[in-house]
Structure formats: structure tokens, C-alpha cells
Amino acid sequence: MLTITDSNTNMFIENRRDAVNLSQKLNATPYRNDWKNISDVLYNWGMSISDEEIYYVVSTEQLTYLKMLLALPSW
């Protein structure tokens, strides 16, 4: 499982396809360069075959934006 947190609120991604889709959605936004590290974490975890659980800390603004993107339909 991939846990993205702002230290107060957590977002859990259990499906690897959801992580890759979220990475692609993020890369289609104006934040793609500034938040490349987040996109890389999403994509790398989504493509991994490891059972490793990842805990990644972001800002509250970033977490809110990622939750909004996750709620959008996938392409």
C-alpha cells in the first residue's frame, strides 16, 4: 500500500493501477515539473512488483490536490 500524508491526513492507494493513473493525471497538470518527485513515487510504486509499503509526506496543498485528481475519472 502507498500512503501519502501531510502528517495530519492520510490518503491510501492500494491499487497499483490507481497510482499509475494518478501519476499520469498529475503529469497533465501545471504542477508536473514542480511536483515531479510525487509523480515519480506514484509511478514507481505503481509499476513495482515489490510488496513494500511506502509512506510519503507531502504538503497539505499537495494532498488536497492529489485527492481531487484521484476522484477524477481515469482516461
For each residue, the residues with C-beta under 8 A, 3 or more apart:
1: 12 13 14 53 54
2: 12 13 14 19 41 42 45 53 54 56
3: 10 11 12 13 53 54 55 56
4: 10 11 13 38 56 57 58 63 66
5: 8 9 10 11 55 56 57 58 63
6: 9 57 58 59 60 62 63
7: 57
8: 5 60
9: 5 6 60 63
10: 3 4 5
11: 3 4 5 63 66 67 70
12: 1 2 3
13: 1 2 3 4 18 19 22 42 45 70
14: 1 2 18
15: 18 19
16: 19 20 45 46 47 48
17: 20 21 46
18: 13 14 15 21 22 46 70
19: 2 13 15 16 22 23 42 43 45 46
20: 16 17 23 24 42 43 46 47
21: 17 18 24 25 74 75
22: 13 18 19 25 26 42 66 69 70
23: 19 20 26 27 39 40 42 43 46
24: 20 21 27 28 75
25: 21 22 28 29 69 70 72 74 75
26: 22 23 29 31 32 35 38 39 42 66 69
27: 23 24 32 39
28: 24 25 32
29: 25 26 32 69
30:
31: 26 34 35 65
32: 26 27 28 29 35 36 39
33: 36
34: 31
35: 26 31 32 38 39 62
36: 32 33 39 40
37: 40 41
38: 4 26 35 41 42 56 58 62 66
39: 23 26 27 32 35 36 42 43
40: 23 36 37 43 44
41: 2 37 38 44 45 54 56
42: 2 13 19 20 22 23 26 38 39 45 46
43: 19 20 23 39 40 46 47
44: 40 41 47 48
45: 2 13 16 19 41 42 48 54
46: 16 17 18 19 20 23 42 43
47: 16 20 43 44
48: 16 44 45 52
49:
50:
51:
52: 48
53: 1 2 3
54: 1 2 3 41 45
55: 3 5
56: 2 3 4 5 38 41
57: 4 5 6 7
58: 4 5 6 38 62 63 66
59: 6 62 63
60: 6 8 9 63 64
61: 64 65
62: 6 35 38 58 59 65 66
63: 4 5 6 9 11 58 59 60 66 67
64: 60 61 67 68
65: 31 61 62 68 69
66: 4 11 22 26 38 58 62 63 69 70
67: 11 63 64 70 71
68: 64 65 71 72
69: 22 25 26 29 65 66 72
70: 11 13 18 22 25 66 67
71: 67 68
72: 25 68 69
73:
74: 21 25
75: 21 24 25
